[in-house]
Amino acid sequence: MKTSIRTKITFIVVMFSMFVIGTSWFMCTFFIKSVFVYHVKTSLETTYHSCNEMFETDEPETYEEGDLYGNVDNPISAMVLVLNPADGKIYTSINDDGTMMDSLVNILTSVEQSAGAEMFKPGQFAIYKNHDTVLDAYYYDLVGRLDNGYTIILRAPIAQVDEIMGVVSKIFVGISIGIIIFGSVFILALSNIFSAPIKKLSNLAKRMTQLDFEAKVPVDTNDEIGELGASMNEMSKKLEQTISELKGANIKLQKDIDEHRQLDDMRREFLSHVSHELKTPIALIQGYAEGLKDNLFDDEESKNFYTDVIIDEANKMNHMVKRLLNLSEIEFGEVPINIERFELVGFIKDIVNASSILLDNMDATIVFEEEGPVYVWADEYMMEEVMTNYLTNAIHYVKPQGVIKIYFMPIGEDIRVCVYNQGDNIPEEELDKLFIKFYKVDKARTREYGGNGIGLSIVAASMEAHGKRYGVFNVEDGVVFYFDLDANMPC
C-alpha cells in the first residue's frame, strides 16, 4: 500500500510530539510534585524566619495576643501558632477557635509536656508530615523554637499541593491535546509544501519512463529539491539526445543488416539462377562438342550444324553474362546516372527502326503516332535499354499479325510511355513477379526465342535508380508495359 511522504512526515512529527508530551507527563508525575513539596517546605521556613524577626524582643507588646494575620511573611498562607511558655500566651494567624485551633494547641501542649521539649533549642525547628486524626487530613507541620525561646508551629495542608497538581495536570492535558491537533494540521500543511515539488519530480520520472522527454520541472527554489529538479531536467534532455542517437544508430545498423542480407540473398539467387540458365546451353555445347570429337556426322552439312549450335549457344551464354553484369552494376549503384535532356519521340523512332527485322519475322504491325518534340530528363543510355527490352518483349509475345502500339500519357509532371502488344493476357498472380530476375511466365516460349528473364529485371533496376514508376497491366485484348519519365527540369 502506497504511503505518501506527506503522511510519513506528519506521522513522524505527531509521534515525536506524543513522545515529548509523554516524557513531560512522566516528569510532571514524578518530579514536579517534589518541586511543589520543596516549595512548601521553603515557604514554611520563610514564615518561621519572619516570625523570628517579629518576636526579637522578650515580649512583643506591639502585637495583641492572637493577632499575627497579615503581620508575618507567609507565602503559602500557612497556619501560624506561637506560644510563650512563660505565661501561656498564644499568638496565631487563625481567626477562629474551632477544631483546627484545638488541634494546633494540642500539638504545642504535647511538645511542651513531652521530652520533645528538650529536642528543640532556641533557633531550631523540624518539618514533619503528619496525619491529623481529628481532622482526618495530612499536613506539613513545622515545629520548633524561636530565638527567644517561644514555641512555634506552622501548618500547610498537603491537600493544597494535590489540588495544585490536579489543576496543573488538567492544564497540561488540555495544552498537550491542543498542541497535537494544531501540530498535526500545521505539519500537514507544511509537509504539503515539501511534498508538492517531490510529486512533480515523481510525475516527471513516470513520464520519462514512457519516453516523454518534453516534460520539465519548474525550478523555483535554490535548495536541494530545486537542485534535484534541475538535475532531472538535464537528465531528461541528455536521455532524449542519447535515445535519439541510439535510434539513429539502430536504424543505420538495421539498414546495414538489411543491405548485407539483401546482398547475400542476391548472391545466392544470382548463383542459383545463373547455374540454372547455364545448365542447358552448357549441356548442348558439351553434347555437340562430343559429337564433333567422335565424328558422329557423315557430311559437311552435319558438321556445320553441330558447329552452328555450339556457336549459337555460346553467344547466348555470352549475351546473358553481359546482361547479368550490366544488371548487377545498376543494382549495386556502380553505373553512374547521367541525367540529361533529350527528345523522346525521335528517340523511340530510332529504337523502333532498329527492331524492324524482328517485326518482319513476327509479321506484326507497330503503331507509333506521337509527334514531337517531347523533351524529357533521364539517362538516355539506360532509357534505351528499358525501351528496347519493352519493345523486344512485345515483339516476341504479340500474336501473329497482331498490333504493337506505343503511346504517351501525361501523369502529373511526368510522361508515361506505354508499350501495348496484342495477345494473351498474363495471369494476374504473375504480374508482380515479371520483374524478378530469371522469372518466366512461359518458359518454353522464352527459351524458343532465347530469352532468359533478365531484360525486365534491368528495366526495374534502371527505373528504381531514377526513382520513377514502372509496371504492367492487362487490357481486354493484350498487355501494356509502362515507365514514367520526368518532363520538367529535375531539382
KAJOVEN-V186068 format. One record per backbone hydrogen bond with DSSP energy under -1.0 kcal/mol. CO is the residue of the C=O (numbers start at 1). NH is the residue of the N-H. Records with the same first field share a line. If there is no record, write none. Layout:
CO = NH ; NH
This chain:
4 = 8
5 = 9
6 = 10
7 = 11
8 = 12
9 = 13
10 = 14
11 = 15
12 = 16
13 = 17
14 = 18
15 = 19
16 = 20
17 = 21
18 = 22
19 = 23
20 = 24
21 = 25
22 = 26
23 = 27
24 = 28
25 = 29
26 = 30
27 = 31 ; 32
31 = 35
32 = 36
33 = 37
34 = 38
35 = 39
36 = 40
37 = 41
38 = 42
39 = 43
40 = 44
41 = 45
42 = 46
43 = 47
44 = 48
45 = 49
46 = 50
47 = 51
48 = 52
49 = 53
50 = 54
51 = 55
53 = 56
59 = 61
60 = 63
64 = 67
68 = 71
74 = 77
79 = 155
80 = 93
81 = 153
82 = 91
83 = 151
84 = 88
89 = 84
91 = 82
92 = 68
98 = 102
99 = 103
100 = 104
101 = 105
102 = 106
103 = 107
104 = 108
105 = 109
106 = 110
107 = 111
108 = 112
109 = 113
110 = 114
114 = 117
115 = 118
116 = 119
121 = 124
124 = 145
126 = 143
128 = 141
130 = 139
132 = 136 ; 137
137 = 132
138 = 158
139 = 130
140 = 156
141 = 128
142 = 154
143 = 126
144 = 152
145 = 123
146 = 149
150 = 146
151 = 83
152 = 144
153 = 81
154 = 142
155 = 79
156 = 140
158 = 162
159 = 163
160 = 164
161 = 165
162 = 166
163 = 167
164 = 168
165 = 169
166 = 170
167 = 171
168 = 172
169 = 173
170 = 174
171 = 175
172 = 176
173 = 177
174 = 178
175 = 179
176 = 180
177 = 181
178 = 182
179 = 183
180 = 184
181 = 185
182 = 186
183 = 187
184 = 188
185 = 189
186 = 190
187 = 191
188 = 192
190 = 194
191 = 195
192 = 196
195 = 199
196 = 200
197 = 201
198 = 202
199 = 203
200 = 204
201 = 205
202 = 206
203 = 207
204 = 208
205 = 209
207 = 212
208 = 211
223 = 227
224 = 228
225 = 229
226 = 230
227 = 231
228 = 232
229 = 233
230 = 234
231 = 235
232 = 236
233 = 237
234 = 238
235 = 239
236 = 240
237 = 241
238 = 242
239 = 243
240 = 244
241 = 245
242 = 246
243 = 247
244 = 248
245 = 249
246 = 250
247 = 251
248 = 252
249 = 253
250 = 254
251 = 255
252 = 256
253 = 257
254 = 258
255 = 259
256 = 260
257 = 261
258 = 262
259 = 263
260 = 264
261 = 265
262 = 266
263 = 267
264 = 268
265 = 269
266 = 270
267 = 271
268 = 272
269 = 273
270 = 274
271 = 275
272 = 276
273 = 277
274 = 278
278 = 282
279 = 283
280 = 284
281 = 285
282 = 286
283 = 287
284 = 288
285 = 289
286 = 290
287 = 291
288 = 292
289 = 293
290 = 294
291 = 296
292 = 295
299 = 303
300 = 304
301 = 305
302 = 306
303 = 307
304 = 308
305 = 309
306 = 310
307 = 311
308 = 312
309 = 313
310 = 314
311 = 315
312 = 316
313 = 317
314 = 318
315 = 319
316 = 320
317 = 321
318 = 322
319 = 323
320 = 324
321 = 325
322 = 326
323 = 327
324 = 328
325 = 329
326 = 330
327 = 331
328 = 332
329 = 334 ; 335
330 = 333
340 = 378
342 = 376
343 = 347
344 = 348
345 = 349
346 = 350
347 = 351
348 = 352
349 = 353
350 = 354
353 = 356
355 = 359
356 = 360
357 = 361
358 = 362
359 = 364
365 = 404
367 = 406
374 = 344
376 = 342
378 = 340
379 = 383
380 = 384
381 = 385
382 = 386
383 = 387
384 = 388
385 = 389
386 = 390
387 = 391
388 = 392
389 = 393
390 = 394
391 = 395
392 = 396
393 = 397
394 = 398
399 = 402
402 = 365
403 = 422
404 = 367
405 = 420
407 = 418
409 = 416
411 = 414
413 = 487
414 = 411
415 = 485
416 = 409
417 = 483
418 = 407
419 = 481
420 = 405
421 = 479
422 = 399
427 = 430
430 = 433
431 = 434
433 = 436
436 = 439
442 = 446
443 = 447
444 = 448
445 = 449
446 = 451
453 = 438
454 = 458
455 = 459
456 = 460
457 = 461
458 = 462
459 = 463
460 = 464
461 = 465
462 = 466
463 = 468
469 = 484
471 = 482
473 = 480
477 = 423
478 = 475
479 = 421
480 = 473
481 = 419
482 = 471
483 = 417
485 = 415
486 = 377
